[in-house]
Amino acid sequence: MAQDLAARIGEAWRMHREGRNDDAIAEFERILKEDSDNVDAYYGLGLAQRARGNQPAAKSAFEQALILVDKAEAARRTHAAAEGRHEDAVGWSDERDNSFDHFLMMKRMIGQRLNELSPRLEIPK
């Protein structure tokens, strides 16, 4: 299932790169119906909506992606603190869990996209 979802996200990204944004949006939306917490799908949806010229929908998708990244960060900090790894509770520096590098990168990229759409917003880093 996870591999199938990853392949479908990859296909939606390909559609976006090819300029087939309506198709990409439809596929990202189908993915999100199955996995409503998929940060990558929300981010891709935001990019496709922005490319299509739908700034409000793009902003909404990016904001949802940011909420999910923030939730993942909070969960990571809680987990690290529960294990007594207080140095990890401050940041995502645990080398045993590389998936959080992805979330850090996503948080920065989402912030950049939101700033492009609304330059006056201050996006936390």
C-alpha positions as CSV (number, residue, x, y, z in Angstrom):
1,M,0.0,0.0,0.0
2,A,2.7,2.5,1.0
3,Q,4.7,1.7,-2.2
4,D,1.5,2.1,-4.3
5,L,0.9,5.4,-2.7
6,A,4.5,6.5,-3.2
7,A,4.2,5.5,-6.9
8,R,0.9,7.4,-7.3
9,I,2.5,10.5,-5.7
10,G,5.4,10.2,-8.1
11,E,3.0,9.9,-11.0
12,A,1.1,13.0,-9.8
13,W,4.4,14.9,-9.6
14,R,5.2,13.8,-13.1
15,M,1.9,15.2,-14.3
16,H,2.7,18.5,-12.6
17,R,6.1,18.7,-14.2
18,E,4.6,18.0,-17.6
19,G,2.2,20.9,-17.1
20,R,-0.8,18.6,-16.7
21,N,-1.9,20.3,-13.5
22,D,-5.6,19.5,-13.7
23,D,-4.6,15.8,-13.8
24,A,-2.1,16.2,-11.0
25,I,-4.6,18.0,-8.8
26,A,-7.2,15.2,-9.4
27,E,-4.6,12.5,-8.4
28,F,-3.3,14.4,-5.4
29,E,-6.9,14.8,-4.2
30,R,-7.6,11.1,-4.7
31,I,-4.5,10.3,-2.7
32,L,-5.5,12.7,0.1
33,K,-8.9,10.9,0.3
34,E,-7.0,7.7,1.2
35,D,-4.3,9.3,3.3
36,S,-5.4,12.7,4.7
37,D,-2.1,13.2,6.5
38,N,0.2,12.9,3.5
39,V,2.4,16.0,3.6
40,D,3.9,15.3,0.2
41,A,0.5,15.1,-1.5
42,Y,-0.6,18.4,0.1
43,Y,2.7,20.0,-1.0
44,G,2.3,18.7,-4.6
45,L,-1.3,19.8,-4.6
46,G,-0.3,23.3,-3.6
47,L,2.3,23.5,-6.3
48,A,-0.2,22.2,-9.0
49,Q,-2.9,24.7,-7.8
50,R,-0.4,27.5,-7.8
51,A,0.8,26.6,-11.4
52,R,-2.9,26.6,-12.4
53,G,-3.3,30.1,-11.0
54,N,-5.5,29.1,-8.1
55,Q,-3.6,31.0,-5.3
56,P,-6.2,30.5,-2.5
57,A,-6.3,26.7,-3.1
58,A,-2.5,26.6,-3.3
59,K,-2.2,28.5,0.0
60,S,-4.8,26.2,1.7
61,A,-2.9,23.1,0.6
62,F,0.5,24.5,1.8
63,E,-1.1,25.6,5.1
64,Q,-2.4,22.0,5.6
65,A,1.0,20.6,4.8
66,L,2.5,22.9,7.4
67,I,0.0,21.9,10.0
68,L,0.9,18.2,9.4
69,V,4.7,18.9,9.6
70,D,4.2,20.8,12.8
71,K,2.2,17.9,14.2
72,A,5.0,15.5,13.2
73,E,7.6,17.8,14.9
74,A,5.5,17.9,18.1
75,A,5.1,14.1,18.1
76,R,8.8,13.7,17.6
77,R,9.7,16.0,20.5
78,T,7.2,14.3,22.8
79,H,8.6,10.8,21.8
80,A,12.2,12.0,22.4
81,A,11.4,13.5,25.7
82,A,9.5,10.3,26.8
83,E,12.6,8.3,26.0
84,G,14.7,10.7,28.1
85,R,16.5,12.1,25.0
86,H,16.0,15.7,26.0
87,E,18.7,16.8,23.6
88,D,16.5,15.5,20.8
89,A,13.4,17.1,22.3
90,V,14.7,20.5,21.2
91,G,15.3,19.6,17.6
92,W,15.2,16.7,15.2
93,S,18.8,15.6,15.5
94,D,18.3,11.9,16.2
95,E,20.4,10.1,13.6
96,R,18.4,7.0,14.0
97,D,15.3,8.6,12.4
98,N,16.2,10.1,9.0
99,S,12.5,10.5,8.1
100,F,12.5,13.7,10.1
101,D,15.1,15.2,7.9
102,H,12.4,15.0,5.2
103,F,10.0,16.9,7.5
104,L,12.6,19.6,8.2
105,M,13.1,20.1,4.5
106,M,9.4,20.1,3.9
107,K,8.8,22.7,6.6
108,R,11.4,25.0,5.0
109,M,10.0,24.5,1.5
110,I,6.4,25.0,2.6
111,G,7.4,28.2,4.3
112,Q,9.0,29.4,1.2
113,R,5.9,28.7,-0.9
114,L,3.7,30.4,1.6
115,N,5.9,33.4,1.7
116,E,5.8,33.6,-2.1
117,L,2.0,33.6,-2.0
118,S,1.7,36.0,1.0
119,P,5.0,37.8,1.5
120,R,3.9,39.6,4.6
121,L,3.2,36.4,6.5
122,E,6.0,35.4,8.9
123,I,6.4,31.7,8.6
124,P,8.1,30.0,11.6
125,K,11.4,28.2,10.8
